Amino acid sequence: MAHRPHRHRPEGPCHFSLMSLSAPRRLLLVAAPLVVLWLAVAWATGAFA
């Protein structure tokens, strides 16, 4: 079965743009991984011991 080329709607699941999100949500999406990384580094270095 051959895969037919097809177009997705811009608002569909294949299209994701940070600019389509609201400002607080954009900020959270960027800041959350940084906070998780910071906590992981702090835990690994024994800052919470």
N, C-alpha and C positions, 0 to 999 in steps of 0.2 A: 504494500500500500504506500503510494507516494505521498509525500507531504505537500499539500497545495500551499502556495504563498497566500497569505491573507493579511488584511490590514486590521489593526486594532483601533478601537475608538480612543481618542486622546484621553478621555476620562476613565478608561478601562484600567485593569490591574497592571498592565504592562507599562503604563506611563506613570512615572513618579517624578514630581518636581518639588524641591524644597520651597520654591516661590509660591506654590499653590497652597501652602499651609499658612496659618496665621502666625504672627510674630512670636507670641509666647510658645507656641508648639514647636516652631523652628528652633528657638533658643533651647528648649528642653531636649529636643532631638540631638542637638549638637553638644550640649553640656552634660547630659546623662552619661555617655560613654567616657568622657573625661573624668567625671567624678568617680565612676567605677574603677577606672585605671588608677586614679590617685589613691583610692582606698586599698586597692590590691597592692600597690607599691608600699604604702604605709604599713599594711599588715605584714608584708613579706620582710620588711626591714625591722620589724619588731617595735613599731611605734606604739602599738596598743598593749604591749606587754607590761 
